[in-house]
């Protein structure tokens, strides 16, 4: 091999961008990462206590992933043979792209979409065909269908991050049915939306539905993702492609304990849905904003000329929101996560004081 290849490749990678995490501004009100603060602290304490009692971290988690899969199977009412797990849903997406895509594989997705997925396509030099959002932050299924003949993989986050858009169920089902390549539906925010697509994997072998316990269950720090797909793919993924021990014992036991209490998750999701509508309704009273509908646990709005001033002023008050800037024709986009009622009220009060 040519001398200096390692240094050359390192420099080439150094020139690329990584996944852009939120800025750390020391905010006391963290509304920038779509974390679920509506989940009670007691729930978190209970599952960690369960994990501590049922874990011996001196040992490898033999059989742990299989037990977790059975718990997910019960929660989803799907066969265990169709479920796989990973170190966060992003690791699952990374493994899929790393093994089923190449420079000759064309991915069709929306613009914007999940930033990590975009970054991974760039890292692996995978060509991307993008469909832009409309002025109202909506997508047209026909725009995707017109590009199907040029694409090998269809990736859609449902609901979309960062817009919160979700296709009507029949429209998304139609896209899955009419696309001949691999379809990846990312449902990281699925529980906050109107429907899920997991059951469709029983009849469509080319469909993979990816999800996580980070959002609806409020377990972002545990890094626990899962997917639903046909049994053949699931077997290959878990037996051949996945790491021998992708999840820690503590993560496995915590996940099992959380899945045994779905009512706690559903109650938190209902709070977030209600608060989401309150934030949308209140922000729309400011005519200088364009506020978009959302089916996720966040709200996207264009603050236009006040974009920089609002972001900086909120940060000075210890309130962190996500600064996104230009999305399509909108140049001043901010994304605010839905927190507890108290957190949301503080955010809305701060915005009111800035604008009135």
Kinemage of the C-alpha trace (Angstrom):
@kinemage 1
@onewidth
@group {chain A} dominant
@subgroup {mainchain}
@vectorlist {calphas} color= white
{ca unk a 1} P 0.000 0.000 0.000
{ca unk a 2} L 1.147 3.522 -0.754
{ca unk a 3} L 3.113 5.174 2.034
{ca unk a 4} L 1.279 7.902 3.909
{ca unk a 5} L -2.212 6.593 3.152
{ca unk a 6} L -3.256 6.760 6.795
{ca unk a 7} L -2.282 10.425 7.159
{ca unk a 8} L -3.957 11.222 3.826
{ca unk a 9} L -7.238 9.570 4.796
{ca unk a 10} L -7.198 11.185 8.232
{ca unk a 11} L -6.821 14.647 6.683
{ca unk a 12} L -9.623 13.891 4.237
{ca unk a 13} L -11.966 12.897 7.063
{ca unk a 14} L -10.906 15.892 9.164
{ca unk a 15} L -12.248 18.194 6.454
{ca unk a 16} L -15.732 16.692 6.775
{ca unk a 17} L -18.425 17.799 9.187
{ca unk a 18} L -19.714 15.650 12.024
{ca unk a 19} L -23.198 15.472 13.458
{ca unk a 20} L -23.985 18.890 14.898
{ca unk a 21} L -25.029 18.494 18.524
{ca unk a 22} L -26.757 21.373 20.351
{ca unk a 23} L -24.550 24.154 21.672
{ca unk a 24} L -23.698 23.908 25.367
{ca unk a 25} L -24.670 27.226 26.901
{ca unk a 26} L -25.237 26.068 30.462
{ca unk a 27} L -28.953 26.700 30.202
{ca unk a 28} L -31.102 25.790 33.176
{ca unk a 29} L -34.080 25.268 30.869
{ca unk a 30} L -33.010 22.680 28.287
{ca unk a 31} L -35.398 22.738 25.344
{ca unk a 32} L -32.948 22.002 22.526
{ca unk a 33} L -32.582 18.202 22.286
{ca unk a 34} L -36.163 16.872 22.314
{ca unk a 35} L -35.669 15.093 25.616
{ca unk a 36} L -38.731 13.959 27.550
{ca unk a 37} L -39.003 15.810 30.857
{ca unk a 38} L -42.682 14.902 31.192
{ca unk a 39} L -41.579 11.422 32.301
{ca unk a 40} L -41.591 11.512 36.134
{ca unk a 41} L -38.250 11.337 37.920
{ca unk a 42} L -39.709 8.528 40.022
{ca unk a 43} L -40.062 6.423 36.860
{ca unk a 44} L -36.383 6.944 36.103
{ca unk a 45} L -35.426 6.100 39.679
{ca unk a 46} L -37.526 2.939 39.681
{ca unk a 47} L -36.040 1.477 36.521
{ca unk a 48} L -32.473 2.306 37.562
{ca unk a 49} L -33.107 0.638 40.931
{ca unk a 50} L -34.446 -2.409 39.099
{ca unk a 51} L -31.382 -2.457 36.841
{ca unk a 52} L -29.004 -2.191 39.786
{ca unk a 53} L -30.673 -5.115 41.564
{ca unk a 54} L -30.674 -7.295 38.444
{ca unk a 55} L -27.232 -6.468 37.038
{ca unk a 56} L -23.770 -7.832 37.661
{ca unk a 57} L -21.545 -5.627 35.522
{ca unk a 58} L -18.591 -7.980 36.059
{ca unk a 59} L -20.287 -10.294 33.575
{ca unk a 60} L -20.979 -9.935 29.862
{ca unk a 61} L -24.719 -9.561 29.160
{ca unk a 62} L -25.187 -13.056 27.720
{ca unk a 63} L -28.818 -13.527 26.761
{ca unk a 64} L -29.643 -9.963 27.745
{ca unk a 65} L -30.415 -8.717 24.246
{ca unk a 66} L -32.728 -11.670 23.681
{ca unk a 67} L -34.653 -10.874 26.890
{ca unk a 68} L -34.945 -7.243 25.828
{ca unk a 69} L -36.220 -8.294 22.405
{ca unk a 70} L -38.946 -10.344 24.090
{ca unk a 71} L -39.965 -7.297 26.150
{ca unk a 72} L -40.135 -5.130 23.005
{ca unk a 73} L -42.076 -7.912 21.273
{ca unk a 74} L -44.687 -7.871 24.036
{ca unk a 75} L -44.892 -4.066 23.944
{ca unk a 76} L -45.317 -3.915 20.146
{ca unk a 77} L -47.285 -7.160 19.795
{ca unk a 78} L -44.884 -8.232 17.083
{ca unk a 79} L -42.941 -11.529 16.786
{ca unk a 80} L -39.501 -11.544 18.486
{ca unk a 81} L -37.986 -12.870 15.248
{ca unk a 82} L -38.761 -9.505 13.631
{ca unk a 83} L -37.112 -7.313 16.285
{ca unk a 84} L -33.483 -6.250 16.672
{ca unk a 85} L -31.751 -3.824 19.036
{ca unk a 86} L -28.875 -1.370 18.923
{ca unk a 87} L -26.928 1.249 20.833
{ca unk a 88} L -29.443 3.943 19.984
{ca unk a 89} L -31.383 4.087 16.731
{ca unk a 90} L -28.498 6.012 15.172
{ca unk a 91} L -26.232 2.961 15.518
{ca unk a 92} L -28.856 0.859 13.758
{ca unk a 93} L -29.041 3.353 10.889
{ca unk a 94} L -25.247 3.445 10.704
{ca unk a 95} L -24.990 -0.340 10.394
{ca unk a 96} L -27.664 -0.425 7.688
{ca unk a 97} L -25.938 2.266 5.627
{ca unk a 98} L -22.496 0.770 6.182
{ca unk a 99} L -23.569 -2.641 4.869
{ca unk a 100} L -26.392 -2.040 2.391
{ca unk a 101} L -25.354 1.212 0.700
{ca unk a 102} L -22.352 2.369 -1.327
{ca unk a 103} L -21.227 5.079 -3.726
{ca unk a 104} L -23.483 3.467 -6.320
{ca unk a 105} L -26.536 3.401 -4.038
{ca unk a 106} L -28.887 6.363 -4.258
{ca unk a 107} L -30.865 7.397 -1.195
{ca unk a 108} L -34.120 9.315 -1.562
{ca unk a 109} L -35.144 11.408 1.433
{ca unk a 110} L -36.543 14.780 2.448
{ca unk a 111} L -34.595 17.996 2.926
{ca unk a 112} L -34.207 18.472 5.810
{ca unk a 113} L -34.201 15.118 7.563
{ca unk a 114} L -32.455 13.602 10.592
{ca unk a 115} L -29.018 15.255 10.607
{ca unk a 116} L -27.116 12.127 11.640
{ca unk a 117} L -28.497 10.190 8.672
{ca unk a 118} L -27.451 12.971 6.297
{ca unk a 119} L -23.980 13.097 7.843
{ca unk a 120} L -23.541 9.328 7.543
{ca unk a 121} L -24.511 9.376 3.866
{ca unk a 122} L -21.875 12.055 3.323
{ca unk a 123} L -19.271 10.073 5.277
{ca unk a 124} L -19.864 6.948 3.174
{ca unk a 125} L -20.110 8.962 -0.088
{ca unk a 126} L -23.672 7.759 -0.660
{ca unk a 127} L -25.498 9.905 -3.249
{ca unk a 128} L -28.622 11.558 -1.844
{ca unk a 129} L -31.678 12.664 -3.802
{ca unk a 130} L -33.601 15.213 -1.748
{ca unk a 131} L -37.200 16.390 -1.842
{ca unk a 132} L -37.566 19.863 -0.300
{ca unk a 133} L -40.329 20.928 2.046
{ca unk a 134} L -42.899 23.442 0.881
{ca unk a 135} L -43.246 26.951 2.273
{ca unk a 136} L -45.698 25.520 4.811
{ca unk a 137} L -43.230 22.782 5.866
{ca unk a 138} L -45.138 19.993 4.153
{ca unk a 139} L -44.139 17.229 1.741
{ca unk a 140} L -45.931 16.003 -1.381
{ca unk a 141} L -45.952 12.227 -1.893
{ca unk a 142} L -45.979 12.788 -5.646
{ca unk a 143} L -42.598 14.515 -5.459
{ca unk a 144} L -41.151 11.293 -4.058
{ca unk a 145} L -42.924 8.986 -6.491
{ca unk a 146} L -41.563 10.947 -9.443
{ca unk a 147} L -38.026 10.136 -8.248
{ca unk a 148} L -38.541 6.454 -7.354
{ca unk a 149} L -36.950 5.203 -10.582
{ca unk a 150} L -33.673 6.927 -9.658
{ca unk a 151} L -33.473 5.677 -6.052
{ca unk a 152} L -32.415 2.458 -4.324
{ca unk a 153} L -33.239 3.378 -0.714
{ca unk a 154} L -36.117 5.477 0.618
{ca unk a 155} L -35.521 7.005 4.057
{ca unk a 156} L -38.243 8.971 5.829
{ca unk a 157} L -38.433 10.033 9.449
{ca unk a 158} L -42.062 9.902 10.546
{ca unk a 159} L -42.636 12.398 12.097
{ca unk a 160} L -39.861 14.393 10.490
{ca unk a 161} L -37.042 15.988 12.455
{ca unk a 162} L -36.735 18.995 12.499
{ca unk a 163} L -40.101 20.026 11.007
{ca unk a 164} L -42.523 17.750 12.892
{ca unk a 165} L -44.314 16.872 9.628
{ca unk a 166} L -45.982 13.468 9.251
{ca unk a 167} L -47.617 12.163 6.079
{ca unk a 168} L -51.247 11.057 6.350
{ca unk a 169} L -51.102 7.314 7.044
{ca unk a 170} L -52.510 6.204 3.688
{ca unk a 171} L -50.015 8.413 1.838
{ca unk a 172} L -47.037 6.870 3.617
{ca unk a 173} L -48.440 3.376 3.160
{ca unk a 174} L -48.797 4.128 -0.535
{ca unk a 175} L -45.157 5.188 -0.792
{ca unk a 176} L -44.026 1.968 0.901
{ca unk a 177} L -46.188 -0.185 -1.367
{ca unk a 178} L -45.014 1.458 -4.589
{ca unk a 179} L -41.255 1.653 -3.876
{ca unk a 180} L -39.254 -1.406 -4.988
{ca unk a 181} L -36.045 -0.755 -3.059
{ca unk a 182} L -35.224 -0.709 0.649
{ca unk a 183} L -37.551 1.475 2.738
{ca unk a 184} L -36.385 2.793 6.119
{ca unk a 185} L -39.010 4.527 8.260
{ca unk a 186} L -37.480 6.262 11.282
{ca unk a 187} L -40.091 6.486 14.045
{ca unk a 188} L -37.945 8.042 16.768
{ca unk a 189} L -40.845 10.452 17.387
{ca unk a 190} L -43.545 7.995 16.373
{ca unk a 191} L -45.437 7.846 19.669
{ca unk a 192} L -46.085 11.584 19.438
{ca unk a 193} L -47.575 11.197 15.967
{ca unk a 194} L -50.840 9.792 14.641
{ca unk a 195} L -49.785 6.253 13.728
{ca unk a 196} L -46.964 3.732 13.407
{ca unk a 197} L -45.817 1.527 10.543
{ca unk a 198} L -44.396 -1.538 12.315
{ca unk a 199} L -47.258 -3.875 11.396
{ca unk a 200} L -46.596 -3.246 7.704
{ca unk a 201} L -43.274 -5.111 8.012
{ca unk a 202} L -45.283 -8.357 8.124
{ca unk a 203} L -46.286 -7.943 4.480
{ca unk a 204} L -43.375 -5.903 3.076
{ca unk a 205} L -39.960 -7.547 3.317
{ca unk a 206} L -38.224 -4.413 2.046
{ca unk a 207} L -39.428 -2.302 5.014
{ca unk a 208} L -37.396 -1.558 8.162
{ca unk a 209} L -39.007 0.525 10.920
{ca unk a 210} L -36.504 2.020 13.367
{ca unk a 211} L -37.374 3.366 16.808
{ca unk a 212} L -35.839 4.285 20.168
{ca unk a 213} L -36.633 4.537 23.870
{ca unk a 214} L -34.933 7.950 23.975
{ca unk a 215} L -37.987 10.073 23.209
{ca unk a 216} L -41.315 8.649 24.352
{ca unk a 217} L -39.841 6.707 27.287
{ca unk a 218} L -37.437 9.507 28.212
{ca unk a 219} L -34.351 7.261 28.250
{ca unk a 220} L -32.025 9.245 25.970
{ca unk a 221} L -29.029 8.670 28.243
{ca unk a 222} L -29.323 4.877 28.046
{ca unk a 223} L -28.849 4.728 24.238
{ca unk a 224} L -31.394 2.030 23.456
{ca unk a 225} L -32.746 1.680 19.933
{ca unk a 226} L -34.662 -1.073 18.171
{ca unk a 227} L -36.088 -1.943 14.773
{ca unk a 228} L -38.800 -4.111 13.253
{ca unk a 229} L -38.161 -5.909 9.963
{ca unk a 230} L -38.565 -9.255 8.209
{ca unk a 231} L -37.057 -12.223 10.110
{ca unk a 232} L -34.294 -12.904 7.563
{ca unk a 233} L -32.919 -9.364 7.751
{ca unk a 234} L -33.298 -9.297 11.531
{ca unk a 235} L -31.314 -12.531 11.880
{ca unk a 236} L -28.500 -11.257 9.641
{ca unk a 237} L -28.389 -7.921 11.454
{ca unk a 238} L -28.212 -9.370 14.966
{ca unk a 239} L -26.086 -12.453 14.221
{ca unk a 240} L -23.637 -11.090 11.632
{ca unk a 241} L -23.617 -7.279 11.552
{ca unk a 242} L -24.330 -6.197 15.120
{ca unk a 243} L -21.656 -6.087 17.835
{ca unk a 244} L -21.516 -9.159 20.112
{ca unk a 245} L -22.696 -7.044 23.069
{ca unk a 246} L -24.210 -3.802 21.719
{ca unk a 247} L -25.962 -2.868 24.973
{ca unk a 248} L -24.752 -2.774 28.561
{ca unk a 249} L -26.400 -4.897 31.237
{ca unk a 250} L -27.697 -1.740 32.920
{ca unk a 251} L -29.259 -0.522 29.667
{ca unk a 252} L -30.883 -3.892 29.006
{ca unk a 253} L -32.376 -4.209 32.484
{ca unk a 254} L -33.526 -0.575 32.501
{ca unk a 255} L -35.180 -1.025 29.118
{ca unk a 256} L -37.016 -4.150 30.233
{ca unk a 257} L -38.267 -2.389 33.369
{ca unk a 258} L -39.431 0.635 31.359
{ca unk a 259} L -41.286 -1.481 28.811
{ca unk a 260} L -43.209 -3.134 31.637
{ca unk a 261} L -44.708 0.294 32.469
{ca unk a 262} L -46.083 1.580 29.145
{ca unk a 263} L -48.875 3.503 30.878
{ca unk a 264} L -46.309 5.894 32.376
{ca unk a 265} L -44.940 6.573 28.910
{ca unk a 266} L -48.390 7.085 27.405
{ca unk a 267} L -49.381 9.537 30.128
{ca unk a 268} L -46.234 11.585 29.461
{ca unk a 269} L -46.886 11.504 25.709
{ca unk a 270} L -50.419 12.817 26.261
{ca unk a 271} L -49.064 15.698 28.350
{ca unk a 272} L -46.566 16.557 25.619
{ca unk a 273} L -49.236 16.456 22.905
{ca unk a 274} L -51.432 18.827 24.885
{ca unk a 275} L -48.534 21.170 25.645
{ca unk a 276} L -47.435 21.075 22.012
{ca unk a 277} L -50.775 22.505 20.943
{ca unk a 278} L -50.563 25.188 23.640
{ca unk a 279} L -47.136 26.287 22.419
{ca unk a 280} L -48.244 26.333 18.767
{ca unk a 281} L -51.381 28.282 19.645
{ca unk a 282} L -49.491 30.828 21.756
{ca unk a 283} L -46.619 31.369 19.317
{ca unk a 284} L -49.129 31.956 16.523
{ca unk a 285} L -50.433 35.015 18.347
{ca unk a 286} L -47.185 36.727 17.309
{ca unk a 287} L -47.777 37.679 13.697
{ca unk a 288} L -44.053 38.109 13.088
{ca unk a 289} L -43.633 34.319 13.463
{ca unk a 290} L -44.413 31.486 11.067
{ca unk a 291} L -45.294 28.538 13.321
{ca unk a 292} L -45.608 25.082 11.774
{ca unk a 293} L -47.838 22.171 12.728
{ca unk a 294} L -46.033 19.341 14.506
{ca unk a 295} L -46.629 15.664 15.232
{ca unk a 296} L -43.445 15.350 17.297
{ca unk a 297} L -42.340 16.526 20.764
{ca unk a 298} L -41.075 19.851 19.441
{ca unk a 299} L -42.286 22.872 17.501
{ca unk a 300} L -40.478 24.565 14.618
{ca unk a 301} L -41.026 28.260 13.958
{ca unk a 302} L -39.486 30.948 11.783
{ca unk a 303} L -38.729 34.073 13.819
{ca unk a 304} L -37.607 35.939 10.677
{ca unk a 305} L -35.652 39.096 11.511
{ca unk a 306} L -35.911 38.484 15.257
{ca unk a 307} L -34.217 35.073 14.929
{ca unk a 308} L -30.770 35.973 16.272
{ca unk a 309} L -32.072 38.348 18.928
{ca unk a 310} L -34.545 35.824 20.310
{ca unk a 311} L -32.036 32.977 20.382
{ca unk a 312} L -29.400 35.086 22.163
{ca unk a 313} L -31.869 36.630 24.599
{ca unk a 314} L -33.265 33.229 25.540
{ca unk a 315} L -29.746 31.886 26.046
{ca unk a 316} L -28.931 34.812 28.344
{ca unk a 317} L -31.924 33.797 30.457
{ca unk a 318} L -30.723 30.197 30.600
{ca unk a 319} L -33.216 28.879 28.050
{ca unk a 320} L -31.746 26.618 25.365
{ca unk a 321} L -33.551 26.112 22.056
{ca unk a 322} L -32.173 24.676 18.811
{ca unk a 323} L -30.865 27.217 16.305
{ca unk a 324} L -31.438 25.881 12.785
{ca unk a 325} L -31.413 28.979 10.581
{ca unk a 326} L -32.357 28.400 6.947
{ca unk a 327} L -34.822 25.664 6.042
{ca unk a 328} L -36.201 26.017 2.533
{ca unk a 329} L -37.496 29.576 2.058
{ca unk a 330} L -37.445 30.192 5.818
{ca unk a 331} L -34.252 31.793 7.107
{ca unk a 332} L -34.794 32.230 10.841
{ca unk a 333} L -35.853 28.804 12.090
{ca unk a 334} L -35.765 27.872 15.757
{ca unk a 335} L -36.912 24.566 17.233
{ca unk a 336} L -38.209 24.325 20.786
{ca unk a 337} L -38.663 20.994 22.553
{ca unk a 338} L -41.846 20.408 24.535
{ca unk a 339} L -40.966 20.177 28.218
{ca unk a 340} L -43.111 20.081 31.339
{ca unk a 341} L -45.962 22.557 31.746
{ca unk a 342} L -43.746 24.694 33.970
{ca unk a 343} L -40.834 24.667 31.522
{ca unk a 344} L -43.080 25.561 28.611
{ca unk a 345} L -44.694 28.407 30.532
{ca unk a 346} L -41.283 29.885 31.340
{ca unk a 347} L -40.312 29.699 27.663
{ca unk a 348} L -43.539 31.351 26.518
{ca unk a 349} L -43.248 34.058 29.165
{ca unk a 350} L -39.683 34.814 28.055
{ca unk a 351} L -40.796 35.105 24.412
{ca unk a 352} L -43.654 37.383 25.424
{ca unk a 353} L -41.327 39.673 27.368
{ca unk a 354} L -39.001 39.886 24.364
{ca unk a 355} L -41.716 40.770 21.857
{ca unk a 356} L -44.219 42.846 23.783
